């Protein structure tokens, strides 16, 4: 935990401490024996990767406003992340949002209000950045909850912004996504198939941002 909320617009200008650099460039792994599913594994979703749709940004903005209104000051930050936050990138039609709160373990401070909006607490991972994920069906949203300064959240912002500004890596990532989607309908296998390309892009951006 880095102890602060980082403005995505200031990423390339931010002066990182050595501890921050270490946290951001280290991909922590959770406890493999931990069961993250709050109410059992959800049904398998088709891994459809489709052309970029400008309506994704509209849907995100709608959800942003609903979440902000429901949580007020509890929501320290609400950010569109993931592939469909990147214009011109093929993606699954699922909106990924990072919600930053003071303490993800204090579920009573945000889960009931989000449940009223139609979200369901689906994932709880205390051993991995205290991550929580709430699922919304229509529109399909994965709402990821982290604490301020969480290294995983910062990586989400760095990766999103890098792909927005670097076409070659955006195309490279798109090709890996399409190949992975053709190979499997399982979300975990899909993510594993992209892993090598994702890590390679991270190493490039870590160097470019002076994190290595």
Buried (B, 14 or more C-beta within 10 A) or exposed (E): EBEEBBEBEEBBEEEBEEEBBEBBBEEEEEEEEEEBEBEEEEEEEEBEBEEBEEEBBEBBEEBBEBBBEBBEEBBBBBBBBBBBBBEEBBBBBBBBBBBBBEEBEEBEBBBEBBEEBBBBBBBBBBBBBBBBBBBBEEBBBBBBBBBBBBBBBBBBBBBBBBBBEBEEBBBBBBEBBEEBBEEBEEBEEBEEBBEEBBEEBBEBBBEEBEBE
